[in-house]
Each structure stands twice: as structure tokens, then as C-alpha cells.
Amino acid sequence: MREFTVPPLANVPSDTNITDLVLRQASKSSNPALFSRLDSSGQWQDISATEFLADVSALAKGLMASGVGAGDRVGIMSRTRYEWALIDFAIWFAGGVSVPIYETSSPSQVAWNLGDSGAVAAFGESAHHENIIRQAAASEGLTALAHVWQLEGSGLDAVREAGTGVSDDDLESRRRAAGLSDLATIIYTSGTTGRPKGCELTHGNFVELSENALATSLSQIVNQQARTIMFLPLAHVFARFISVLSVAAGVTVAHTPDIKHLLPDLQSYKPTFILAVPRVFEKVYNSALTKAEDGGKGAIFHKAADTAIAYSRARQDGGVGFGLKIKHAIFDRLVYSKLRAAMGGQVAHAVSGGGPLGERLGHFFQGIGLQILEGYGLTETTAPISVNTPERIKIGTVGAPIPGTSVKIADDGEILTKGTCVMRGYYKRDDLTAEAFVDGWFRTGDIGQLDGDGFLTITGRKKEIIVTAGGKNVVPAQLEDQIRADALVSQVLVVGDNRPFIGALVTLDEEALPGWLQRHGLPAETTVTDAADNAVVKAAVQELINHANQSVSQAEAIKAFRIVPSDFTEASGHLTPSMKVKRAQVMKDFENVIDEMYKAPKPTPASPGGTFGAS
């Protein structure tokens, strides 16, 4: 199958914009709670649609009174919190265009986003963020930036106060001005390579995509009875789309700005669905495994995991045997129920995006009673191009196209798409926009396959394909995902472009390491640096690599590796805020380690099965 189209299921009038979704909820007699936030006593307090509308309107009037005109850009630099969504909608009510900025951005990155977009105002979460914004504006001479407000303290009150003289009629006139084709936001790519590009996403991208998603069986999950908690950065398109989708559906949304507080927040808020990137699910699985092994119950957990995976696979294949049902019921009482309780006890579904989850993890979570709906998309496609739904799911794929979307596989395997999700273009970069499209199809840069039912499978990034000196094409993700799935490992980077063989850089998981060391007869206080050079640790990593190598040909197998004593993190400059590895940056910073690996004596096969000895 080379091309698959799903016709749109929703017909949206051309004069609609995102703000209409709020009015739709506020006009309901049920007046649903659109948001929930922690009060000073630590209790969750719901915010109804009418309360949200009133505050958004007050802030929008303040923006208008402060000189924010129709189409003007306004920056938002903050962690994920309720006020992020509040300001986002206020900018839209004022007819403006929001420009998200990751709260971890440097002054130069902030200056680029605000300067390139021509922002006239910006919101910073705290005094720290305000200072960064002002520093960026001063250093780059951003004279258009007339206002910088804080979300904390009295900043928002000042905006509300400024708008008291703006009439309801003037606000309504501004609110209604935008239609589906008008610009809603400029989201700058997090930039694994080069300068971030501003993706122009329209009101239609968000509204039509939301309405078409809700016309599928996703509405069984995302509806007025549902609750979710946001912990991914709202500056990222994935969380941003779910934020708008939730308002469209009447979902109650909570926020937690610090992932360290996620577990207690899940337990107190009790969401019915969550969204996360694959690394979060890997961490949940590995943390549970590590806890079980530290408590001497590793064997039970492994059996429970194998049973969950077998149960899920059997269900997908059409039937579960009686014996497997009994084993699954036993482990549900012993293990699975505890895992669900740790996530609040009500979570039945999760949406995963931002990278490949892997078939094994997908079946594991489905088998314990948490159905993960894996999807696929980019900033340029307003997040989802395709997604699995409760009624149409194939674990190991990223689902079929969202209604109103077409997917085509080019001759070289690249995934092309067009439809309601695709951006208008790159802001002020007609040259890049022209490069990104071919005959009306957007070039994703990813490679994949379509099956006969239209389900899409991602096999890798086109620009990340490694070509060895011998001319062998290698997709690194296929190996990296398998190795990184183990609790001992934090990150993996497969290398080998123009080299005689494939190698890898591996980092260790600092949280899991002490328990792992203890279980293997080594001092728990061993440092990461010492562990990286330890023969037992090296042998364990080699075993993981041997297992991964079994899934590829001998020419594609990892023949040497080095354990790097420092992890790849966002702070170190090696991960994007959405937890993707900046491949080029890692290779630059660890160039000496890679060169040394290839200067060492050439590795030889350890067995006929295509596995090789530890480096």
C-alpha cells in the first residue's frame, strides 16, 4: 500500500476559530469544568467553562488595551501550568498569535523566537523568565517588544486592570475576526539541527483536526466525563493540540509543572487518560521492574510482564486461552492493579507521541489494563497525522490517518502527507516552505510503511539513516529502542556513518544504577564514571546489544560500543525539550570517544548469530 486517505468526518464553517470552542462549552447548561488547579490547601478546584470564559475575556481586553492588535504575536515562556492555557486563549480572544517558548530556553534562543516572529509582547512565568526575556530583547534590540508580564505575582492582575475600559462589543468584534485560514500560532521547532523554523499553524489546523478526531472512537476517551493531567511542555505541539482538543470535548484538564510531583498528582487527581512521550512509559516500566528486583520480587515481575504481553497479543490475534486468562487474573491482583493504582487508579488510556514506543511496551501496558494509543506527527502537522483508536488499533503501528488526512509513501520510503493537519508554511521562509512540499504533499523526513488497512509503521528518520563505508544503510532507531528499553540504560546513540562498522554510545540510568549494582554483587555507591568502566556493567550492556543485534543483519549489527560516563540531557544540550537526542551535537561533543572506538582493534564476531564481543 503506497497511499491511504481517510475522508473528513466533520464539516467546519470557514468563519470558525479556536475561541468558538470555549463559547460552545460555556453555552451548555451543564457548564462543564474545563480545568482544575491546586488551591493553597493542596485540593483540586474545578474551573467551569463560564469562569474560564470570563477570565479569558478580561485578559484579552487587557491585551487589546495594551496595544496588541489583530495578528500581533505574543510570546509565552513558562512551565506547564493552568495560566499557560489561560493566556493562550486570551491571546486568541484578542485576535493575536501566540508564540510558545520553552522555559528552559537560553537568552539567545528566546531572542530568536521573539525577534523572528516580531512579537510585540511576552509573558514570563516568573521574575527569572522575565529577566531572560528582557535580557534577550536588550541584547538583540527587539524594539517591537513593548510589554513583558509575569504569570506569577500581580502580573495578570495588571493586564486585567488595563482592560476595564474595553467594551464587550469591541472584544467580540476582535474575537470573531479570525477564520479557519488565519494564523493561530507560530511554533518554533526545537531544533535537533540548525536554527529553529517557525511553523505557521492556523485556527483551522487546530479546530478541524480536533473535530475530526472527536468524530472517531477517540470520543470514547476524550469527552466531558474525562479528566487528564498535563505534564509535557505546552510549548510542544503535542501537548498544545491535546489542550485545544480537550476544550473542544469538554475534558477537565489539570497541570503539573514538575514531573517529580507527577506520581502524587496522579494519585490525588485520578485522571482517566494521560499523554506522554515514549521515554515516560519506558521509565514507568523500568522503575516498576527496578523496585520489584530491589525487593526480591524480580522473578514475579518478569513473569507478570510476560503474561501481560502474551495476553495482549492473544487478544489482538482474536482469542485468549483459558490458562492464559487464569494467569492474567492472578497477576492482575498481584501486580497490575498496583501499577494502575500508582497512576491514580482511573487511568484506562494513554496517548503516546513524539517517538516510537515499541511493540513490547505497547503490549505490556495494554496487558495490564492501560491501553496506549500510539500516534505520529510533527510540529508541522499540528501533532497527529495518524493515531490508533480504541476501535481501530494495531500495536506496533502509529495507527491510520486522522479523518481529513492522506498519507503516501514515496519511492525512497519517505512519508508524505496532506490534509487538515498540515501547516500553512514556515514563517517568512518561502524557500524552506517550497523545499518541504512536493506536488502539494508535505515531506515529513521520516521513513515508514503502510499496510493494507492504512496503518502506518515508522521505521526511522530519513536524515538519520547511517551509510557505512561498505555502503550498507542502517536505521539506528531499530537498535536504539531495544537497548534503551532496559532499566540499566538511559540513552543510546548508534553511529557508523562512513565508518567500517556500526558502533554505539551508551549512557547509564543514574536512578536505576545503585539497585542494579547491588543485585549484581557490586557496591551500590559506585559512581557512574566507575560503573562505565566496570567489566560486569560492560558485559550486561553487551548482552543487551547482542539481543538487539538479533533483529538485524550482521552488516547492521553493533560491533563495538563505549559507555559514556555522563548522561545525555536537555541541560547538557544533548536532548530537545521533547526528549529527542540531538544526534549531531552528541557526535560533535563525543567525537574523541567515537574516534577512539574506531581506532581500537577491529572487533570480531563472538558467535555465528551476528553478535560481537564487548568493546
RAGICOR-V38223 format. One record per backbone hydrogen bond with DSSP energy under -0.5 kcal/mol. NH is the residue of the N-H (numbers start at 1). CO is the residue of the C=O. E is the energy in kcal/mol with one decimal. If there is no record, write none. Layout:
nh: <NH,NH>
co: <CO,CO>
e: <E,E>
This chain:
nh: <4,6,7,12,16,20,21,22,22,23,24,25,26,27,28,31,34,34,35,36,37,39,42,45,47,48,49,52,53,54,55,56,57,58,59,60,61,62,63,64,65,66,67,68,69,71,72,74,75,76,77,78,78,84,85,86,87,88,89,90,91,92,93,94,95,96,97,98,99,101,105,110,111,112,113,114,115,116,117,118,119,120,121,122,123,124,125,130,131,132,133,134,135,136,137,138,139,140,141,142,143,145,146,146,147,149,151,152,155,158,159,160,161,162,163,163,164,166,171,172,173,174,175,176,177,180,182,184,185,186,187,187,188,189,199,199,200,200,201,201,203,204,206,207,208,209,209,210,211,212,213,214,215,216,218,219,220,221,222,223,226,228,229,230,236,240,241,242,243,244,245,246,247,248,249,250,251,252,253,253,254,256,259,261,262,265,266,267,268,269,270,272,273,274,276,280,281,282,283,284,285,286,287,288,289,290,291,292,293,294,295,296,297,301,302,303,304,305,306,307,308,309,310,311,312,313,314,315,316,317,318,318,319,325,326,327,328,329,330,331,332,333,334,335,336,337,338,339,340,341,342,343,343,344,345,348,349,350,351,352,352,353,362,363,364,365,366,367,368,369,369,370,371,371,372,373,373,374,375,376,378,381,382,383,384,385,386,387,388,389,396,397,398,400,402,404,405,405,406,407,408,409,410,410,413,415,416,416,417,418,420,422,423,424,425,427,429,433,434,435,436,437,437,438,441,442,443,444,444,447,448,449,450,451,454,456,457,459,460,462,463,464,465,465,466,468,468,469,471,474,476,478,479,479,480,481,482,483,484,485,486,489,490,491,493,495,498,499,502,503,504,505,506,507,508,509,510,513,514,516,517,518,519,520,520,521,522,526,531,532,533,533,534,538,539,540,541,542,543,544,545,546,547,548,549,550,550,551,552,556,557,557,559,559,560,562,564,564,569,573,574,575,576,579,582,583,586,587,588,589,590,591,594,595,596,597,598,599,600,606,607,610,613>
co: <407,405,5,10,13,17,18,18,19,19,20,21,22,23,25,28,32,47,47,253,45,43,39,37,35,46,32,48,49,50,51,52,53,54,55,56,57,58,59,60,61,62,64,63,67,95,69,97,121,99,123,76,101,81,81,82,83,84,85,86,87,88,89,90,92,91,72,184,74,76,102,106,107,108,109,110,111,112,113,114,114,73,73,147,75,149,77,126,127,128,129,130,131,132,133,134,135,136,137,137,141,142,120,144,120,122,124,125,152,154,155,156,157,158,159,160,161,163,167,168,169,170,171,172,174,14,179,201,201,98,185,199,186,197,187,197,198,425,185,199,182,180,202,203,204,204,205,206,207,208,209,210,211,213,213,216,217,218,218,221,223,252,273,254,233,236,237,238,239,240,241,242,243,244,245,246,246,226,34,251,228,230,257,258,259,261,262,263,264,265,266,227,227,349,351,277,277,278,279,280,281,282,283,284,285,286,287,288,289,290,291,293,292,297,298,299,300,301,302,303,304,305,306,307,308,309,310,311,312,313,314,315,314,321,322,323,324,325,326,327,328,329,330,331,331,332,335,335,336,337,338,339,340,341,340,272,272,371,274,350,373,276,358,359,360,361,362,363,364,365,366,365,348,369,370,350,371,372,352,386,383,378,379,378,382,376,376,400,374,392,397,394,456,387,385,6,6,402,418,4,416,2,408,414,410,446,408,414,442,406,404,419,380,200,200,198,426,429,430,431,432,433,434,441,438,417,436,415,442,460,413,457,1,455,451,399,449,447,447,445,445,461,461,462,474,466,472,499,468,466,474,475,475,476,476,477,478,479,480,481,483,486,507,507,505,503,467,496,557,495,560,493,562,491,564,488,508,509,510,512,513,514,515,516,517,518,517,523,527,528,529,530,531,534,535,536,537,538,539,540,541,542,543,544,545,546,547,548,549,553,553,554,502,557,502,504,506,562,567,570,569,569,580,576,574,581,582,583,584,585,586,588,590,591,592,593,594,595,596,611,611,607,604>
e: <-2.8,-2.2,-0.5,-0.6,-1.7,-1.5,-1.6,-0.6,-0.8,-1.7,-2.2,-1.4,-2.6,-1.6,-1.1,-1.1,-0.6,-1.9,-1.6,-2.1,-2.2,-2.8,-2.0,-3.0,-3.3,-0.5,-1.8,-2.5,-2.5,-2.1,-2.0,-2.8,-2.4,-2.0,-2.3,-2.5,-2.3,-1.7,-2.1,-2.4,-2.6,-1.3,-1.6,-2.5,-0.7,-3.2,-2.1,-2.5,-2.4,-2.0,-2.9,-0.5,-0.7,-1.2,-1.0,-2.1,-2.6,-2.3,-2.4,-1.8,-2.6,-1.6,-2.5,-1.7,-1.4,-2.9,-3.0,-1.7,-2.6,-2.5,-2.0,-2.6,-2.6,-1.8,-2.2,-2.6,-2.6,-2.9,-1.5,-0.9,-2.1,-2.6,-0.9,-1.5,-2.3,-3.0,-2.0,-2.6,-2.5,-1.8,-2.5,-2.6,-2.8,-2.6,-2.5,-2.5,-2.5,-1.7,-0.6,-2.5,-2.0,-1.3,-2.3,-1.3,-1.1,-2.5,-2.1,-1.6,-1.3,-2.0,-1.3,-2.6,-2.7,-1.8,-1.0,-0.8,-1.3,-1.7,-2.0,-2.7,-2.3,-2.0,-3.1,-2.2,-1.0,-2.4,-1.6,-2.6,-2.0,-1.9,-0.5,-2.0,-0.6,-2.2,-2.8,-0.8,-0.6,-2.8,-2.3,-0.9,-2.4,-2.8,-1.5,-3.0,-2.0,-0.7,-1.0,-2.1,-2.8,-2.1,-2.2,-2.4,-0.6,-1.4,-0.5,-1.7,-1.8,-1.8,-2.9,-1.0,-1.8,-2.3,-0.5,-3.3,-1.7,-2.1,-2.6,-1.9,-2.0,-1.9,-3.2,-2.5,-1.4,-2.3,-1.8,-1.5,-2.3,-2.1,-1.9,-0.6,-2.4,-2.5,-0.5,-2.1,-1.3,-2.2,-2.9,-2.1,-1.9,-2.6,-2.1,-2.8,-1.8,-1.4,-2.3,-1.6,-1.0,-2.4,-2.2,-2.2,-2.4,-2.9,-2.8,-2.0,-2.4,-2.8,-2.5,-2.1,-2.7,-2.8,-1.5,-1.5,-3.6,-2.1,-2.6,-2.1,-2.5,-3.0,-2.6,-2.1,-2.4,-2.4,-2.4,-2.7,-2.3,-2.4,-2.4,-2.2,-2.2,-1.9,-0.6,-0.9,-2.4,-2.0,-2.0,-2.2,-2.6,-2.2,-2.1,-2.5,-1.9,-1.4,-2.0,-3.2,-2.0,-2.4,-0.6,-1.7,-2.4,-2.1,-1.9,-0.8,-0.7,-1.8,-2.6,-2.3,-1.2,-2.3,-2.4,-0.5,-1.7,-1.4,-2.0,-2.5,-2.3,-2.5,-2.0,-2.4,-1.3,-0.5,-0.9,-3.0,-2.5,-0.6,-0.6,-3.6,-0.6,-0.9,-2.7,-2.4,-0.7,-1.2,-1.6,-2.3,-0.8,-3.8,-1.6,-2.0,-1.7,-2.5,-0.5,-2.0,-3.3,-0.8,-2.4,-3.2,-0.9,-1.2,-2.9,-2.7,-2.7,-3.2,-0.6,-3.1,-2.1,-2.9,-3.4,-0.5,-1.8,-1.6,-1.8,-1.2,-2.9,-2.7,-0.6,-3.3,-2.1,-2.2,-2.5,-1.7,-1.6,-0.8,-0.6,-2.6,-1.9,-3.4,-3.3,-2.1,-0.7,-3.2,-2.2,-2.3,-0.6,-2.1,-1.9,-2.7,-2.7,-2.8,-1.3,-3.2,-0.6,-1.0,-0.5,-1.0,-2.9,-0.6,-2.3,-3.4,-2.3,-3.0,-0.8,-0.9,-0.6,-1.0,-2.7,-2.4,-0.5,-1.8,-2.6,-0.8,-1.5,-1.1,-2.6,-0.6,-2.6,-2.4,-3.3,-2.2,-0.7,-2.1,-1.0,-2.6,-2.4,-2.5,-0.5,-2.4,-0.8,-1.8,-0.6,-2.0,-2.9,-2.2,-2.2,-1.0,-0.6,-1.6,-3.0,-1.7,-2.7,-2.3,-0.6,-0.9,-1.5,-2.7,-2.3,-1.9,-2.3,-2.4,-1.9,-1.7,-2.3,-3.0,-2.2,-2.2,-2.8,-0.9,-0.8,-1.9,-1.6,-0.9,-0.8,-0.5,-2.9,-0.5,-0.8,-2.0,-3.2,-0.6,-0.7,-1.0,-2.2,-1.2,-2.5,-2.3,-2.8,-1.5,-2.4,-2.4,-1.8,-2.7,-2.2,-1.1,-2.3,-2.8,-2.3,-1.9,-1.7,-1.3,-1.2,-2.6,-1.1,-1.2,-1.1>
